[in-house]
Amino acid sequence: MPYHKDKQQAFQAAQQGYEQAIKSNGVALESSADPDFATKEQMFNQELNEALQQIDNALEVASEHQRAQLRQYQEDLYNLRKDLL
């Protein structure tokens, strides 16, 4: 049972990191004319990197169903990063 719990906890941490990165991206985009934009963009980049790391960690123990969702999260975040460049 502990292994299953670890898989679920890893997935939930990755999911939370993904949601925080998406939220942080929205805040950064809303404030593009704001003098603090650079700070908010930097925060988004940090959230993005943390989310991608959590996803990588979760992929190590994920079930097949979780793996598919995690790969989608990963793709979404890579697309956000690419759009910013």
Backbone bond lengths (Angstrom), bond angles and torsions (degrees), N, CA, C in turn:
res aa  C-N    CA-C-N  psi(-1)  N-CA   C-N-CA  omega(-1)  CA-C   N-CA-C  phi
1 M - - - 1.451 - - 1.535 112.91 -
2 P 1.340 119.49 -36.50 1.463 118.21 -179.76 1.532 112.50 -59.15
3 Y 1.332 117.40 -35.64 1.462 120.06 179.99 1.528 109.92 -62.50
4 H 1.330 117.54 -44.20 1.459 121.72 178.49 1.523 109.94 -61.43
5 K 1.317 116.46 -41.91 1.462 120.80 179.51 1.529 109.99 -63.39
6 D 1.326 117.47 -40.73 1.461 121.09 178.36 1.523 110.77 -62.98
7 K 1.320 117.36 -41.04 1.471 120.89 177.85 1.520 110.26 -60.98
8 Q 1.324 115.71 -45.68 1.460 120.41 -178.42 1.521 110.99 -66.39
9 Q 1.315 117.30 -42.65 1.456 120.75 179.58 1.531 110.74 -64.51
10 A 1.329 116.85 -41.41 1.466 120.60 179.19 1.519 109.97 -64.21
11 F 1.329 116.85 -41.93 1.458 120.65 179.16 1.526 110.45 -63.94
12 Q 1.317 116.67 -44.83 1.466 120.40 -179.43 1.524 111.68 -63.79
13 A 1.325 117.57 -38.53 1.469 120.63 177.87 1.528 109.71 -65.13
14 A 1.326 117.12 -41.83 1.467 120.86 178.61 1.522 110.43 -65.00
15 Q 1.321 116.56 -41.97 1.460 121.26 179.68 1.534 110.18 -63.54
16 Q 1.307 117.02 -43.16 1.467 121.18 178.98 1.533 110.15 -64.88
17 G 1.317 117.21 -42.21 1.458 120.60 178.14 1.515 111.70 -62.25
18 Y 1.326 115.98 -40.29 1.468 121.29 177.49 1.525 110.15 -61.16
19 E 1.327 116.08 -48.62 1.468 120.38 -178.58 1.528 111.55 -63.12
20 Q 1.323 117.62 -37.96 1.459 120.66 178.53 1.531 110.76 -67.12
21 A 1.330 117.18 -39.31 1.466 120.53 178.71 1.521 110.53 -65.23
22 I 1.327 117.13 -41.32 1.467 121.02 178.48 1.526 109.71 -63.23
23 K 1.323 116.36 -44.24 1.471 120.84 179.06 1.527 110.24 -63.35
24 S 1.309 117.36 -43.76 1.464 121.90 179.81 1.519 110.99 -63.30
25 N 1.321 117.05 -36.62 1.468 120.94 176.61 1.521 110.02 -63.62
26 G 1.306 117.50 -42.61 1.461 121.32 178.93 1.517 111.55 -61.87
27 V 1.315 116.90 -41.99 1.463 121.38 178.53 1.525 110.02 -63.76
28 A 1.325 116.86 -43.39 1.467 120.65 179.97 1.523 110.58 -63.93
29 L 1.322 117.25 -42.89 1.461 120.54 -179.13 1.522 112.15 -66.95
30 E 1.328 116.59 -38.16 1.466 120.53 179.65 1.522 111.83 -65.30
31 S 1.308 116.59 -25.88 1.458 120.18 -174.79 1.525 112.55 -108.80
32 S 1.318 117.59 28.64 1.465 120.04 -176.60 1.529 112.87 -61.80
33 A 1.332 118.21 -24.63 1.464 121.41 177.47 1.525 111.71 -93.63
34 D 1.303 116.60 -5.59 1.462 123.24 -177.83 1.538 110.11 -74.96
35 P 1.334 117.61 141.38 1.467 119.76 177.35 1.539 113.12 -60.45
36 D 1.335 116.93 -23.08 1.463 121.48 179.27 1.527 112.39 -89.03
37 F 1.323 117.88 12.53 1.459 121.44 -176.72 1.523 111.86 -56.18
38 A 1.319 117.14 -44.36 1.472 120.15 -178.17 1.527 110.87 -60.35
39 T 1.317 116.80 -39.64 1.462 120.84 178.23 1.516 110.73 -65.57
40 K 1.327 116.34 -43.49 1.468 120.08 -179.70 1.523 110.84 -68.51
41 E 1.316 117.11 -35.06 1.460 120.42 176.92 1.529 110.03 -67.09
42 Q 1.311 116.99 -39.07 1.455 121.24 177.91 1.532 110.15 -64.48
43 M 1.327 116.45 -41.09 1.466 120.34 177.16 1.519 110.40 -62.30
44 F 1.344 117.03 -40.78 1.453 120.26 177.70 1.528 109.91 -61.19
45 N 1.325 117.19 -45.80 1.467 119.96 -179.56 1.520 111.33 -60.20
46 Q 1.321 117.07 -38.79 1.460 120.80 177.15 1.528 110.43 -65.34
47 E 1.326 116.93 -46.46 1.470 120.89 178.05 1.524 110.84 -60.23
48 L 1.322 116.16 -41.66 1.459 121.56 179.71 1.523 110.67 -61.59
49 N 1.314 117.20 -48.46 1.466 120.89 179.97 1.523 111.91 -62.87
50 E 1.321 117.19 -40.40 1.462 120.95 177.89 1.520 110.82 -65.21
51 A 1.322 117.15 -42.38 1.468 121.05 179.53 1.523 110.45 -63.18
52 L 1.314 116.85 -43.91 1.471 119.96 179.29 1.523 110.98 -63.16
53 Q 1.320 117.60 -37.07 1.468 120.60 177.45 1.526 110.70 -67.04
54 Q 1.334 116.93 -42.00 1.467 120.34 177.93 1.529 110.82 -63.05
55 I 1.320 116.39 -38.19 1.462 120.29 178.54 1.519 109.68 -65.60
56 D 1.329 117.40 -44.95 1.470 120.35 177.66 1.527 110.99 -58.05
57 N 1.325 116.25 -43.45 1.465 120.01 178.93 1.527 111.20 -63.19
58 A 1.314 116.99 -43.18 1.465 121.16 -178.81 1.522 111.37 -67.34
59 L 1.324 117.47 -34.08 1.464 120.68 179.89 1.526 111.95 -62.01
60 E 1.317 117.01 -26.31 1.469 120.86 -179.92 1.521 112.48 -65.06
61 V 1.335 117.96 -28.41 1.467 120.83 -175.53 1.528 113.02 -122.47
62 A 1.318 118.22 3.90 1.464 122.06 -171.16 1.528 113.06 -71.25
63 S 1.329 114.68 150.35 1.465 121.15 170.13 1.523 107.69 -74.93
64 E 1.311 117.33 171.30 1.471 120.74 -179.47 1.531 111.41 -61.04
65 H 1.327 117.21 -42.32 1.463 120.82 179.46 1.531 109.98 -64.18
66 Q 1.329 116.81 -45.73 1.454 120.71 178.61 1.523 110.70 -63.44
67 R 1.322 116.74 -39.70 1.464 121.80 -178.77 1.528 110.89 -59.28
68 A 1.321 116.81 -42.52 1.468 120.49 179.13 1.530 110.68 -62.60
69 Q 1.318 117.18 -43.14 1.469 120.82 179.53 1.524 110.77 -67.55
70 L 1.316 116.81 -41.45 1.463 120.65 179.33 1.524 111.66 -63.82
71 R 1.312 116.50 -39.34 1.472 119.87 177.68 1.530 110.49 -64.30
72 Q 1.331 116.93 -36.08 1.465 120.22 177.04 1.532 110.40 -66.41
73 Y 1.331 116.43 -43.29 1.462 120.15 176.33 1.531 109.85 -58.38
74 Q 1.322 115.46 -45.00 1.453 121.09 -179.16 1.535 111.00 -60.50
75 E 1.307 116.23 -45.98 1.460 120.83 179.39 1.529 111.03 -62.24
76 D 1.328 116.52 -43.43 1.466 120.50 178.65 1.528 111.08 -59.13
77 L 1.324 116.32 -44.55 1.462 120.06 -178.17 1.527 111.56 -69.00
78 Y 1.319 117.25 -39.08 1.472 119.32 176.73 1.526 110.53 -63.45
79 N 1.320 116.73 -37.68 1.467 119.84 177.08 1.528 111.63 -65.13
80 L 1.332 117.19 -39.69 1.464 120.18 176.62 1.524 110.14 -61.71
81 R 1.328 115.91 -44.02 1.467 120.01 -179.99 1.535 109.75 -62.04
82 K 1.319 116.27 -44.31 1.472 120.45 -179.00 1.518 110.43 -63.37
83 D 1.325 117.99 -38.47 1.459 121.75 179.55 1.521 112.26 -64.51
84 L 1.329 117.22 -28.87 1.459 120.75 -179.29 1.523 112.95 -77.97
85 L 1.313 116.00 -21.66 1.483 118.96 -177.58 1.488 112.34 -80.52
